Every structure is written in C-alpha cells, then in structure tokens.
Amino acid sequence: MAERRSLTEGLKATPPPIDTAKEKAFVFGEKEQPRQAAPAVSAATLNRTPISTRIRDDFARALKRASLERQLEGREPNTLQDILEEAIEPWLKANGYLS
C-alpha cells in the first residue's frame, strides 16, 4: 500500500501545465447554450416587492410544471415570478391600473 501524505503535499506534486480549455469543457460541459436576453425593462426602473397570496392548488401545480418544463427547454419566461408577471400585466393594463 502506498504511503499516505497530506493534501498539501499531494497538491504540490500535481503537474503545473493544465489545459484550461479541457478544464472548462469538463466543468461546464460540451453543450453550453447561450442565455437569452432579459425582458426589455430597464434594471434601474425595476423594483420588486415581495407579496404573499394563496392560489388554487391546481393552478399552483400547473404553474410549477410549466416553470420546470420551460427551464429544461431553455425557454423564457421560466421562473414562477416571470410567468406570473407576464400573466398579470395584461390584466392590469386592460383595467387601467398600468399605462
């Protein structure tokens, strides 16, 4: 059996030349997909306020399923927050609460 050594001794013995391209390919995978652009709302004007509410169980399950499926497919919007904001905005505009 090989003699045991400390972690720092083992790291010192690691060969220094490391191919960073291979390292990144291993860590991030071969199929790194580009991120889609965020909505056209300026970050400076966007303030989010936490709210708490209850919705029907079937709505909650369907919303969560939609969010997860859209995340796996890489489609936007895919977070619960973004989906809800996109769904609520037309109602607020149609009823005169947003311009």
Secondary structure, 3 states (H helix, E strand, C coil): CCCCCCHHHHHHCCCCCCCHHHHHHHHHCCCCCCCCCCCCCCCCCCCCCCCCCCCCHHHHHHHHHHHHHHHHHCCCCCCHHHHHHHHHHHHHHHCCCCC
